[in-house]
Amino acid sequence: MAEHPFAAYLQRLKTTPRALAELRRVSPATAHEDVTAIKYLAGWAGESALGPRRTPFIVAVLFAHHPVHEPLVPFAEAIRRLGRDDALDQRMDQLLNAPWPVLVTPLRQMVWRLKAAGRGFDYGRLFEDLERIETNRNPDPRSAWAKTYYRMARNPQPTE
């Protein structure tokens, strides 16, 4: 399977530390309106790729904060590998149930959890998933995220 074009673009962006530093100062929620983000994303497949969509901007800012791209590791699989507990279950529930306008907050929190654990994931796949959510195309990838995450039992609680 070939590398997703947006993930490849992010990998090239990674070779410019200044770009990542500047993108880290951009809020993912408003990145689509930020001139710094526009400056770095305008080269992504020309103007037609940007259009009115927010997805490329959100993913680019998240990548700037945690530039560990692991092809073929879906986002929900990376989260599942953290191991389930009450706090992670609660954050996952927030992510799975968040409407598009506020999805970026729980998404950012999950990326920071993955960063703290040193875990990467496939940014190209996340791009595809978010684009599907943003444009209301079926199937909604959050169903697949839930199936992936909840297929593992929670960590057993110690008994005394």
Number of C-alpha atoms within 10 A of each C-alpha: 5 6 13 15 12 19 22 16 17 23 16 10 19 17 10 10 11 11 16 22 14 14 25 18 14 22 17 24 18 13 22 22 15 15 11 15 25 16 11 17 21 13 12 17 12 10 10 9 13 18 10 9 13 18 23 23 26 23 23 28 24 24 23 21 17 20 19 18 18 16 17 14 16 20 23 21 17 20 23 20 13 15 14 19 13 10 9 16 16 12 15 24 13 16 23 17 13 16 12 13 9 13 18 22 14 18 21 19 15 20 21 16 15 20 15 10 12 11 19 21 23 20 28 24 19 19 20 16 21 23 17 17 19 17 12 11 11 8 11 15 19 18 11 13 20 17 13 17 22 15 9 12 10 12 10 8 7 5 4 3
